[in-house]
Amino acid sequence: MSSLWKSQVEMVSGRELTLRLTSVHPDSGAPSDSALFALRLLVDGRERAAGDASVRGRDDVPGAAEDIIESVTMSDLQNFPFAEQAEKRRIEDGLRARGLDSHDEAAWRAAFEDAWRDLWSDASRLPNARLEIRVYDPSWTAGLSAGDHWESAAHG
């Protein structure tokens, strides 16, 4: 599955973890404040950033999210909802303003793809939010440090 989110640890202390989530794919939708979404992010972080494969699959165990995640608070939502069609029109308008002709399919497609890639490389223009996660057991935040980051296909 494609990555949907970039997660970056802003703060970790005992049972608390604060993540900045930034969309990396238009299909990400809005982040969720559900325990399952938070657990999926945490499992990916423990595996990818902390190198701990022992947590793999824990997010697939029925009821695990409620047993592991005490609370989730979402704040500081920016650029939601993502208006994909409006962004595409903005890019196309910009290409026309530069004098590109949409009938030159190869040049148009290349220029559009460059502009689309530029959009998804500029975190300030992408949907993002802060997620504060509190776990029951501090071992779930072990190995993670401020500045750690990873991509995730978390949903839910």
Order of alpha helices (4+ residues) and beta strands (2+ residues): beta-beta-alpha-alpha-beta-alpha-alpha-beta-beta
